[in-house]
Amino acid sequence: MDKITITEHPHIVKVDGICGGEPVIEGTRVSVRAIIEYYKLGMGPEEILDELPHLSPAQVFDALSYYHDHQEEVEKAIQENMIHNVMKKYSLQIDEKRRLVPKDVMNER
């Protein structure tokens, strides 16, 4: 069973086997990072709830609160998950059909 770390936020936990251990909304696979990425696109809490209707307002607001209390941690996760950083980390590139593929596969062609 995956280790669950409780945070000081009632709806936010960290689970080793979910989202790489990033903070998530308890009982879901929705990361705080995902909520913040919607927020940074200009979506308000109500719009985020429209996109993720299985969440409660309390869960979304707690994710926003967690971000403000742990901004550096969440910003780091956002940066690490940007496509160019993921491509570099996993040695990926875009093929002629605009798909992500391992670099060694491209070199075999």
C-alpha positions as semicolon CSV with decimal commas, in nm:
position;residue;x (nm);y (nm);z (nm)
1;M;0,000;0,000;0,000
2;D;0,119;0,351;-0,086
3;K;0,233;0,579;0,195
4;I;-0,009;0,868;0,260
5;T;0,125;1,189;0,410
6;I;-0,132;1,414;0,573
7;T;-0,083;1,789;0,528
8;E;-0,206;2,079;0,739
9;H;-0,481;2,126;0,478
10;P;-0,784;1,905;0,542
11;H;-0,842;1,805;0,178
12;I;-0,480;1,778;0,062
13;V;-0,256;1,471;0,100
14;K;0,057;1,333;-0,061
15;V;0,045;0,970;-0,175
16;D;0,367;0,806;-0,291
17;G;0,203;0,623;-0,584
18;I;-0,016;0,909;-0,711
19;C;0,112;1,198;-0,922
20;G;0,469;1,123;-0,820
21;G;0,395;1,210;-0,459
22;E;0,276;1,562;-0,542
23;P;0,002;1,707;-0,322
24;V;-0,340;1,586;-0,439
25;I;-0,698;1,628;-0,331
26;E;-0,766;1,340;-0,094
27;G;-0,949;1,049;-0,252
28;T;-0,870;1,166;-0,606
29;R;-0,585;1,180;-0,852
30;V;-0,633;1,554;-0,898
31;S;-0,313;1,734;-0,809
32;V;-0,291;2,078;-0,654
33;R;-0,074;2,156;-0,957
34;A;-0,366;2,081;-1,192
35;I;-0,597;2,311;-0,997
36;I;-0,336;2,588;-1,003
37;E;-0,274;2,544;-1,375
38;Y;-0,647;2,602;-1,436
39;Y;-0,634;2,900;-1,201
40;K;-0,336;3,048;-1,386
41;L;-0,531;3,018;-1,711
42;G;-0,773;3,267;-1,560
43;M;-1,035;3,024;-1,437
44;G;-1,207;3,101;-1,110
45;P;-1,304;2,837;-0,855
46;E;-1,655;2,803;-1,002
47;E;-1,514;2,740;-1,351
48;I;-1,268;2,486;-1,213
49;L;-1,563;2,309;-1,051
50;D;-1,739;2,305;-1,390
51;E;-1,435;2,127;-1,535
52;L;-1,396;1,892;-1,237
53;P;-1,755;1,841;-1,114
54;H;-1,660;1,552;-0,886
55;L;-1,479;1,799;-0,659
56;S;-1,644;2,009;-0,390
57;P;-1,593;2,384;-0,352
58;A;-1,410;2,315;-0,025
59;Q;-1,162;2,090;-0,206
60;V;-1,088;2,348;-0,477
61;F;-1,050;2,632;-0,228
62;D;-0,825;2,414;-0,011
63;A;-0,604;2,343;-0,314
64;L;-0,577;2,717;-0,377
65;S;-0,497;2,773;-0,010
66;Y;-0,232;2,499;-0,018
67;Y;-0,072;2,670;-0,316
68;H;-0,049;3,002;-0,134
69;D;0,106;2,829;0,168
70;H;0,347;2,620;-0,045
71;Q;0,395;2,828;-0,358
72;E;0,759;2,733;-0,416
73;E;0,682;2,358;-0,401
74;V;0,388;2,381;-0,642
75;E;0,572;2,614;-0,882
76;K;0,858;2,363;-0,893
77;A;0,612;2,085;-0,986
78;I;0,461;2,306;-1,257
79;Q;0,806;2,371;-1,405
80;E;0,904;2,003;-1,389
81;N;0,588;1,906;-1,576
82;M;0,623;2,158;-1,858
83;I;0,650;1,970;-2,185
84;H;1,005;2,077;-2,271
85;N;1,128;1,960;-1,930
86;V;0,941;1,628;-1,956
87;M;1,090;1,574;-2,301
88;K;1,439;1,638;-2,168
89;K;1,392;1,422;-1,857
90;Y;1,267;1,120;-2,054
91;S;1,479;1,176;-2,370
92;L;1,177;1,236;-2,592
93;Q;1,138;1,420;-2,917
94;I;0,857;1,494;-3,161
95;D;0,843;1,275;-3,471
96;E;0,718;1,372;-3,818
97;K;0,358;1,294;-3,713
98;R;0,396;1,529;-3,413
99;R;0,399;1,243;-3,160
100;L;0,629;1,220;-2,860
101;V;0,868;0,930;-2,904
102;P;1,192;0,822;-2,736
103;K;1,501;0,968;-2,904
104;D;1,648;0,623;-2,959
105;V;1,341;0,527;-3,167
106;M;1,396;0,832;-3,389
107;N;1,762;0,741;-3,432
108;E;1,665;0,393;-3,555
109;R;1,466;0,536;-3,848
